[in-house]
Amino acid sequence: MKKSLLWIIVLLLSISIVVTFSLAGCKEEAAVEEAAAEEEVEEATAEEEVEEAVVEEEEEVVAPGTYTMKIGHTHGTDMPRHLSLLFFEQLVEKNSEGAIDVEIYPGGQLGTETEMLESVKTGALEGARVGCFDLVTQQLTLYLMPFLFDKADDFVKIARGPIGDEIAASASDQGLVVLATGDAGGFRQWTNNVRPIVVPEDIVGLKMRTPPVDAIIKIMEALGANPVSIAYVELYMALKTGVADGEENPVVNICDKKFYEVQKYITMANYQIHPDPFIVNPDWLNSLPAYLKDIVVDAGKESMKYSDTLMQTKEAAGIPIIEENMEVTTLTKEQKQVFIDMCAPVYDYYIDEGWFTQDLLDRARAELE
């Protein structure tokens, strides 16, 4: 009897153990199945999100000709500014698949540079390349400081770096966006019909035509020249008839307008470089879908690089023409230093007037060391 009872107890314990393990296995299997189900739900959700993103991207693409971008400038159709804008047009229309129709108006067809700048501000014009720097942002005047750059690559280093981005961003205060800033024509030189300019005394008293650019006038006054205001289109005859003794311009402009025909002397002073800001209306730019805005911004930067390359090529081609037709003086480092010292007050003036800060100038000079 006791043996039978013992066997019954053993049997019950065995059954209990088997049931326990079976239940545990079922729970584990259920947990695995539940985890698998949750993973399938997550995958399905992820697939739905991807599909939604694809649909949103497809919805973002707009039809050809939806947007128009009119761009004005005052240069001729054979000049780097116009050729690089044609390159911009090709990039934008190709990459946007025609969603943006770019129209280029050269030769001042849409007005003077100042008038076009105001049109960009009001939204009557989507974009322009202009030389009225202080109206874009006074900080652009930093680039115009006398003898700031030793070579053209120094200008490019600043204009396309963090300092250049900071200067461009300040144009927002004037209701403008600067897509990119390039070299408007290379280093500017001095020409005249009286004598070679080798030392500061040689430029004293000369009637030097200056454009309506405040920094150039300040530099000429610092050197003792007599700045005279003459419209660019009238400059050739003014030089020929003696209304002005001389002028300042880059080689590209001197060759384009054939000033070498009416000027005897040129001093390769490399005293200044002008920036070439590509401005657009911020409301128009921000109205574009994000992918189109990126296309415009990227094309602006690439076209400006192309413009700089064209400008350097055109300048190099002009040097032999200058050498053949004019008496050329190239300032030595020591000769140039005398002019640099005389122009120091120009820096002080613009810093004191708040056009740019001493800190900005110091950081630019540090970048160039």
Beta strands, then each sheet from edge to edge (+ up, - down):
strand 1: 67-72
strand 2: 100-105
strand 3: 127-129
strand 4: 177-183
strand 5: 188-192
strand 6: 207-210
strand 7: 226-229
strand 8: 246-250
strand 9: 265-272
strand 10: 275-280
strand 11: 327-330
sheet 1: 2+ 1+ 3+ 10- 4+
sheet 2: 7+ 6+ 8+ 5- 9+ 11+
end
